[in-house]
Amino acid sequence: MWKKNNDKGLNDRNLIEECEKAIDTLIILGEADDELVSNLRVIKEKVKYLVPSNDDKIYEFDRRIKNLIDDMRIALVKADRESLKKIKLILADLRLAIVERNSRI
């Protein structure tokens, strides 16, 4: 049983590291928008200091954060007018997901 919990924590740590690296990609994709890059750097710092957990609910929050980052990457690659609106909504959702995740620990 201890091994299983330890694996969950390791998986969560890996997921957090993936999120941090993915935000680096977002920063490069969004480099034309200084405000977006600034917001992404703030989010990256928050993600960087997330505490890994063995809790399934926390892991699900981390999966949600990763999915939002992936959605933003897709929107940044499209870079049309509709995508720009979506990026702002995703950014707000991402902030909220991080706050909710941290309130559960």
Chimera marker file (.cmm) of the C-alpha trace (Angstrom):
<marker_set name="trace">
<marker id="1" x="0.000" y="0.000" z="0.000" r="1" g="1" b="0" radius="0.5"/>
<marker id="2" x="2.828" y="2.420" z="0.747" r="1" g="1" b="0" radius="0.5"/>
<marker id="3" x="4.290" y="1.825" z="-2.711" r="1" g="1" b="0" radius="0.5"/>
<marker id="4" x="0.975" y="2.698" z="-4.360" r="1" g="1" b="0" radius="0.5"/>
<marker id="5" x="0.740" y="6.026" z="-2.527" r="1" g="1" b="0" radius="0.5"/>
<marker id="6" x="4.342" y="6.806" z="-3.341" r="1" g="1" b="0" radius="0.5"/>
<marker id="7" x="3.646" y="6.134" z="-7.042" r="1" g="1" b="0" radius="0.5"/>
<marker id="8" x="0.706" y="8.533" z="-6.987" r="1" g="1" b="0" radius="0.5"/>
<marker id="9" x="2.887" y="11.261" z="-5.560" r="1" g="1" b="0" radius="0.5"/>
<marker id="10" x="5.534" y="10.585" z="-8.196" r="1" g="1" b="0" radius="0.5"/>
<marker id="11" x="2.925" y="10.697" z="-10.965" r="1" g="1" b="0" radius="0.5"/>
<marker id="12" x="1.625" y="13.999" z="-9.633" r="1" g="1" b="0" radius="0.5"/>
<marker id="13" x="5.151" y="15.418" z="-9.428" r="1" g="1" b="0" radius="0.5"/>
<marker id="14" x="5.737" y="14.394" z="-13.063" r="1" g="1" b="0" radius="0.5"/>
<marker id="15" x="2.447" y="15.975" z="-14.111" r="1" g="1" b="0" radius="0.5"/>
<marker id="16" x="3.364" y="19.246" z="-12.387" r="1" g="1" b="0" radius="0.5"/>
<marker id="17" x="6.746" y="19.243" z="-14.154" r="1" g="1" b="0" radius="0.5"/>
<marker id="18" x="5.000" y="18.625" z="-17.494" r="1" g="1" b="0" radius="0.5"/>
<marker id="19" x="2.726" y="21.603" z="-16.833" r="1" g="1" b="0" radius="0.5"/>
<marker id="20" x="5.678" y="23.836" z="-16.048" r="1" g="1" b="0" radius="0.5"/>
<marker id="21" x="7.464" y="22.845" z="-19.269" r="1" g="1" b="0" radius="0.5"/>
<marker id="22" x="4.275" y="23.281" z="-21.294" r="1" g="1" b="0" radius="0.5"/>
<marker id="23" x="3.914" y="26.831" z="-19.981" r="1" g="1" b="0" radius="0.5"/>
<marker id="24" x="7.392" y="27.568" z="-21.350" r="1" g="1" b="0" radius="0.5"/>
<marker id="25" x="6.026" y="26.590" z="-24.763" r="1" g="1" b="0" radius="0.5"/>
<marker id="26" x="3.029" y="28.886" z="-24.273" r="1" g="1" b="0" radius="0.5"/>
<marker id="27" x="5.353" y="31.768" z="-23.445" r="1" g="1" b="0" radius="0.5"/>
<marker id="28" x="7.205" y="31.218" z="-26.719" r="1" g="1" b="0" radius="0.5"/>
<marker id="29" x="3.971" y="30.920" z="-28.715" r="1" g="1" b="0" radius="0.5"/>
<marker id="30" x="2.521" y="34.064" z="-27.152" r="1" g="1" b="0" radius="0.5"/>
<marker id="31" x="5.635" y="36.210" z="-27.288" r="1" g="1" b="0" radius="0.5"/>
<marker id="32" x="3.871" y="38.836" z="-29.428" r="1" g="1" b="0" radius="0.5"/>
<marker id="33" x="1.515" y="39.649" z="-26.536" r="1" g="1" b="0" radius="0.5"/>
<marker id="34" x="3.441" y="41.109" z="-23.584" r="1" g="1" b="0" radius="0.5"/>
<marker id="35" x="0.432" y="40.991" z="-21.252" r="1" g="1" b="0" radius="0.5"/>
<marker id="36" x="-0.177" y="37.315" z="-21.993" r="1" g="1" b="0" radius="0.5"/>
<marker id="37" x="3.496" y="36.467" z="-21.471" r="1" g="1" b="0" radius="0.5"/>
<marker id="38" x="3.467" y="38.325" z="-18.156" r="1" g="1" b="0" radius="0.5"/>
<marker id="39" x="0.359" y="36.414" z="-17.019" r="1" g="1" b="0" radius="0.5"/>
<marker id="40" x="1.871" y="33.107" z="-18.125" r="1" g="1" b="0" radius="0.5"/>
<marker id="41" x="5.049" y="33.793" z="-16.142" r="1" g="1" b="0" radius="0.5"/>
<marker id="42" x="2.968" y="34.399" z="-13.014" r="1" g="1" b="0" radius="0.5"/>
<marker id="43" x="1.075" y="31.155" z="-13.608" r="1" g="1" b="0" radius="0.5"/>
<marker id="44" x="4.330" y="29.297" z="-14.228" r="1" g="1" b="0" radius="0.5"/>
<marker id="45" x="5.615" y="30.401" z="-10.820" r="1" g="1" b="0" radius="0.5"/>
<marker id="46" x="2.413" y="29.188" z="-9.181" r="1" g="1" b="0" radius="0.5"/>
<marker id="47" x="2.615" y="25.847" z="-10.982" r="1" g="1" b="0" radius="0.5"/>
<marker id="48" x="6.297" y="25.499" z="-10.144" r="1" g="1" b="0" radius="0.5"/>
<marker id="49" x="5.529" y="25.596" z="-6.433" r="1" g="1" b="0" radius="0.5"/>
<marker id="50" x="2.515" y="23.273" z="-6.408" r="1" g="1" b="0" radius="0.5"/>
<marker id="51" x="2.952" y="20.599" z="-3.761" r="1" g="1" b="0" radius="0.5"/>
<marker id="52" x="2.648" y="17.074" z="-5.211" r="1" g="1" b="0" radius="0.5"/>
<marker id="53" x="0.006" y="14.953" z="-3.549" r="1" g="1" b="0" radius="0.5"/>
<marker id="54" x="-1.109" y="11.335" z="-3.273" r="1" g="1" b="0" radius="0.5"/>
<marker id="55" x="-4.750" y="12.447" z="-3.196" r="1" g="1" b="0" radius="0.5"/>
<marker id="56" x="-6.785" y="11.458" z="-6.269" r="1" g="1" b="0" radius="0.5"/>
<marker id="57" x="-8.792" y="14.690" z="-6.129" r="1" g="1" b="0" radius="0.5"/>
<marker id="58" x="-5.632" y="16.798" z="-6.206" r="1" g="1" b="0" radius="0.5"/>
<marker id="59" x="-4.325" y="14.720" z="-9.115" r="1" g="1" b="0" radius="0.5"/>
<marker id="60" x="-7.569" y="15.434" z="-10.989" r="1" g="1" b="0" radius="0.5"/>
<marker id="61" x="-7.073" y="19.169" z="-10.432" r="1" g="1" b="0" radius="0.5"/>
<marker id="62" x="-3.564" y="18.820" z="-11.832" r="1" g="1" b="0" radius="0.5"/>
<marker id="63" x="-4.960" y="16.964" z="-14.866" r="1" g="1" b="0" radius="0.5"/>
<marker id="64" x="-7.454" y="19.797" z="-15.341" r="1" g="1" b="0" radius="0.5"/>
<marker id="65" x="-4.616" y="22.342" z="-15.212" r="1" g="1" b="0" radius="0.5"/>
<marker id="66" x="-2.676" y="20.316" z="-17.791" r="1" g="1" b="0" radius="0.5"/>
<marker id="67" x="-5.737" y="20.103" z="-20.055" r="1" g="1" b="0" radius="0.5"/>
<marker id="68" x="-6.261" y="23.868" z="-19.852" r="1" g="1" b="0" radius="0.5"/>
<marker id="69" x="-2.614" y="24.425" z="-20.773" r="1" g="1" b="0" radius="0.5"/>
<marker id="70" x="-3.059" y="22.097" z="-23.760" r="1" g="1" b="0" radius="0.5"/>
<marker id="71" x="-6.211" y="23.986" z="-24.800" r="1" g="1" b="0" radius="0.5"/>
<marker id="72" x="-4.327" y="27.266" z="-24.624" r="1" g="1" b="0" radius="0.5"/>
<marker id="73" x="-1.537" y="25.863" z="-26.777" r="1" g="1" b="0" radius="0.5"/>
<marker id="74" x="-4.069" y="24.932" z="-29.452" r="1" g="1" b="0" radius="0.5"/>
<marker id="75" x="-5.665" y="28.387" z="-29.280" r="1" g="1" b="0" radius="0.5"/>
<marker id="76" x="-2.273" y="30.101" z="-29.528" r="1" g="1" b="0" radius="0.5"/>
<marker id="77" x="-1.332" y="28.050" z="-32.575" r="1" g="1" b="0" radius="0.5"/>
<marker id="78" x="-4.578" y="29.033" z="-34.325" r="1" g="1" b="0" radius="0.5"/>
<marker id="79" x="-4.125" y="32.713" z="-33.401" r="1" g="1" b="0" radius="0.5"/>
<marker id="80" x="-7.326" y="33.963" z="-34.994" r="1" g="1" b="0" radius="0.5"/>
<marker id="81" x="-9.799" y="36.451" z="-33.523" r="1" g="1" b="0" radius="0.5"/>
<marker id="82" x="-11.967" y="33.756" z="-31.952" r="1" g="1" b="0" radius="0.5"/>
<marker id="83" x="-8.914" y="32.075" z="-30.436" r="1" g="1" b="0" radius="0.5"/>
<marker id="84" x="-7.788" y="35.304" z="-28.799" r="1" g="1" b="0" radius="0.5"/>
<marker id="85" x="-11.071" y="35.474" z="-26.886" r="1" g="1" b="0" radius="0.5"/>
<marker id="86" x="-10.708" y="31.826" z="-25.950" r="1" g="1" b="0" radius="0.5"/>
<marker id="87" x="-7.160" y="32.408" z="-24.671" r="1" g="1" b="0" radius="0.5"/>
<marker id="88" x="-8.416" y="34.989" z="-22.175" r="1" g="1" b="0" radius="0.5"/>
<marker id="89" x="-11.133" y="32.631" z="-20.952" r="1" g="1" b="0" radius="0.5"/>
<marker id="90" x="-8.662" y="29.761" z="-20.612" r="1" g="1" b="0" radius="0.5"/>
<marker id="91" x="-6.265" y="32.020" z="-18.713" r="1" g="1" b="0" radius="0.5"/>
<marker id="92" x="-9.025" y="32.873" z="-16.224" r="1" g="1" b="0" radius="0.5"/>
<marker id="93" x="-9.980" y="29.176" z="-15.915" r="1" g="1" b="0" radius="0.5"/>
<marker id="94" x="-6.339" y="28.282" z="-15.356" r="1" g="1" b="0" radius="0.5"/>
<marker id="95" x="-5.988" y="30.788" z="-12.533" r="1" g="1" b="0" radius="0.5"/>
<marker id="96" x="-9.180" y="29.500" z="-10.950" r="1" g="1" b="0" radius="0.5"/>
<marker id="97" x="-8.091" y="25.858" z="-11.243" r="1" g="1" b="0" radius="0.5"/>
<marker id="98" x="-4.812" y="26.636" z="-9.464" r="1" g="1" b="0" radius="0.5"/>
<marker id="99" x="-6.592" y="28.494" z="-6.665" r="1" g="1" b="0" radius="0.5"/>
<marker id="100" x="-9.135" y="25.673" z="-6.242" r="1" g="1" b="0" radius="0.5"/>
<marker id="101" x="-6.381" y="23.075" z="-6.242" r="1" g="1" b="0" radius="0.5"/>
<marker id="102" x="-4.404" y="24.912" z="-3.585" r="1" g="1" b="0" radius="0.5"/>
<marker id="103" x="-7.488" y="25.354" z="-1.409" r="1" g="1" b="0" radius="0.5"/>
<marker id="104" x="-7.939" y="21.554" z="-1.299" r="1" g="1" b="0" radius="0.5"/>
<marker id="105" x="-4.536" y="20.848" z="0.224" r="1" g="1" b="0" radius="0.5"/>
<link id1="1" id2="2" r="1" g="1" b="0" radius="0.2"/>
<link id1="2" id2="3" r="1" g="1" b="0" radius="0.2"/>
<link id1="3" id2="4" r="1" g="1" b="0" radius="0.2"/>
<link id1="4" id2="5" r="1" g="1" b="0" radius="0.2"/>
<link id1="5" id2="6" r="1" g="1" b="0" radius="0.2"/>
<link id1="6" id2="7" r="1" g="1" b="0" radius="0.2"/>
<link id1="7" id2="8" r="1" g="1" b="0" radius="0.2"/>
<link id1="8" id2="9" r="1" g="1" b="0" radius="0.2"/>
<link id1="9" id2="10" r="1" g="1" b="0" radius="0.2"/>
<link id1="10" id2="11" r="1" g="1" b="0" radius="0.2"/>
<link id1="11" id2="12" r="1" g="1" b="0" radius="0.2"/>
<link id1="12" id2="13" r="1" g="1" b="0" radius="0.2"/>
<link id1="13" id2="14" r="1" g="1" b="0" radius="0.2"/>
<link id1="14" id2="15" r="1" g="1" b="0" radius="0.2"/>
<link id1="15" id2="16" r="1" g="1" b="0" radius="0.2"/>
<link id1="16" id2="17" r="1" g="1" b="0" radius="0.2"/>
<link id1="17" id2="18" r="1" g="1" b="0" radius="0.2"/>
<link id1="18" id2="19" r="1" g="1" b="0" radius="0.2"/>
<link id1="19" id2="20" r="1" g="1" b="0" radius="0.2"/>
<link id1="20" id2="21" r="1" g="1" b="0" radius="0.2"/>
<link id1="21" id2="22" r="1" g="1" b="0" radius="0.2"/>
<link id1="22" id2="23" r="1" g="1" b="0" radius="0.2"/>
<link id1="23" id2="24" r="1" g="1" b="0" radius="0.2"/>
<link id1="24" id2="25" r="1" g="1" b="0" radius="0.2"/>
<link id1="25" id2="26" r="1" g="1" b="0" radius="0.2"/>
<link id1="26" id2="27" r="1" g="1" b="0" radius="0.2"/>
<link id1="27" id2="28" r="1" g="1" b="0" radius="0.2"/>
<link id1="28" id2="29" r="1" g="1" b="0" radius="0.2"/>
<link id1="29" id2="30" r="1" g="1" b="0" radius="0.2"/>
<link id1="30" id2="31" r="1" g="1" b="0" radius="0.2"/>
<link id1="31" id2="32" r="1" g="1" b="0" radius="0.2"/>
<link id1="32" id2="33" r="1" g="1" b="0" radius="0.2"/>
<link id1="33" id2="34" r="1" g="1" b="0" radius="0.2"/>
<link id1="34" id2="35" r="1" g="1" b="0" radius="0.2"/>
<link id1="35" id2="36" r="1" g="1" b="0" radius="0.2"/>
<link id1="36" id2="37" r="1" g="1" b="0" radius="0.2"/>
<link id1="37" id2="38" r="1" g="1" b="0" radius="0.2"/>
<link id1="38" id2="39" r="1" g="1" b="0" radius="0.2"/>
<link id1="39" id2="40" r="1" g="1" b="0" radius="0.2"/>
<link id1="40" id2="41" r="1" g="1" b="0" radius="0.2"/>
<link id1="41" id2="42" r="1" g="1" b="0" radius="0.2"/>
<link id1="42" id2="43" r="1" g="1" b="0" radius="0.2"/>
<link id1="43" id2="44" r="1" g="1" b="0" radius="0.2"/>
<link id1="44" id2="45" r="1" g="1" b="0" radius="0.2"/>
<link id1="45" id2="46" r="1" g="1" b="0" radius="0.2"/>
<link id1="46" id2="47" r="1" g="1" b="0" radius="0.2"/>
<link id1="47" id2="48" r="1" g="1" b="0" radius="0.2"/>
<link id1="48" id2="49" r="1" g="1" b="0" radius="0.2"/>
<link id1="49" id2="50" r="1" g="1" b="0" radius="0.2"/>
<link id1="50" id2="51" r="1" g="1" b="0" radius="0.2"/>
<link id1="51" id2="52" r="1" g="1" b="0" radius="0.2"/>
<link id1="52" id2="53" r="1" g="1" b="0" radius="0.2"/>
<link id1="53" id2="54" r="1" g="1" b="0" radius="0.2"/>
<link id1="54" id2="55" r="1" g="1" b="0" radius="0.2"/>
<link id1="55" id2="56" r="1" g="1" b="0" radius="0.2"/>
<link id1="56" id2="57" r="1" g="1" b="0" radius="0.2"/>
<link id1="57" id2="58" r="1" g="1" b="0" radius="0.2"/>
<link id1="58" id2="59" r="1" g="1" b="0" radius="0.2"/>
<link id1="59" id2="60" r="1" g="1" b="0" radius="0.2"/>
<link id1="60" id2="61" r="1" g="1" b="0" radius="0.2"/>
<link id1="61" id2="62" r="1" g="1" b="0" radius="0.2"/>
<link id1="62" id2="63" r="1" g="1" b="0" radius="0.2"/>
<link id1="63" id2="64" r="1" g="1" b="0" radius="0.2"/>
<link id1="64" id2="65" r="1" g="1" b="0" radius="0.2"/>
<link id1="65" id2="66" r="1" g="1" b="0" radius="0.2"/>
<link id1="66" id2="67" r="1" g="1" b="0" radius="0.2"/>
<link id1="67" id2="68" r="1" g="1" b="0" radius="0.2"/>
<link id1="68" id2="69" r="1" g="1" b="0" radius="0.2"/>
<link id1="69" id2="70" r="1" g="1" b="0" radius="0.2"/>
<link id1="70" id2="71" r="1" g="1" b="0" radius="0.2"/>
<link id1="71" id2="72" r="1" g="1" b="0" radius="0.2"/>
<link id1="72" id2="73" r="1" g="1" b="0" radius="0.2"/>
<link id1="73" id2="74" r="1" g="1" b="0" radius="0.2"/>
<link id1="74" id2="75" r="1" g="1" b="0" radius="0.2"/>
<link id1="75" id2="76" r="1" g="1" b="0" radius="0.2"/>
<link id1="76" id2="77" r="1" g="1" b="0" radius="0.2"/>
<link id1="77" id2="78" r="1" g="1" b="0" radius="0.2"/>
<link id1="78" id2="79" r="1" g="1" b="0" radius="0.2"/>
<link id1="79" id2="80" r="1" g="1" b="0" radius="0.2"/>
<link id1="80" id2="81" r="1" g="1" b="0" radius="0.2"/>
<link id1="81" id2="82" r="1" g="1" b="0" radius="0.2"/>
<link id1="82" id2="83" r="1" g="1" b="0" radius="0.2"/>
<link id1="83" id2="84" r="1" g="1" b="0" radius="0.2"/>
<link id1="84" id2="85" r="1" g="1" b="0" radius="0.2"/>
<link id1="85" id2="86" r="1" g="1" b="0" radius="0.2"/>
<link id1="86" id2="87" r="1" g="1" b="0" radius="0.2"/>
<link id1="87" id2="88" r="1" g="1" b="0" radius="0.2"/>
<link id1="88" id2="89" r="1" g="1" b="0" radius="0.2"/>
<link id1="89" id2="90" r="1" g="1" b="0" radius="0.2"/>
<link id1="90" id2="91" r="1" g="1" b="0" radius="0.2"/>
<link id1="91" id2="92" r="1" g="1" b="0" radius="0.2"/>
<link id1="92" id2="93" r="1" g="1" b="0" radius="0.2"/>
<link id1="93" id2="94" r="1" g="1" b="0" radius="0.2"/>
<link id1="94" id2="95" r="1" g="1" b="0" radius="0.2"/>
<link id1="95" id2="96" r="1" g="1" b="0" radius="0.2"/>
<link id1="96" id2="97" r="1" g="1" b="0" radius="0.2"/>
<link id1="97" id2="98" r="1" g="1" b="0" radius="0.2"/>
<link id1="98" id2="99" r="1" g="1" b="0" radius="0.2"/>
<link id1="99" id2="100" r="1" g="1" b="0" radius="0.2"/>
<link id1="100" id2="101" r="1" g="1" b="0" radius="0.2"/>
<link id1="101" id2="102" r="1" g="1" b="0" radius="0.2"/>
<link id1="102" id2="103" r="1" g="1" b="0" radius="0.2"/>
<link id1="103" id2="104" r="1" g="1" b="0" radius="0.2"/>
<link id1="104" id2="105" r="1" g="1" b="0" radius="0.2"/>
</marker_set>
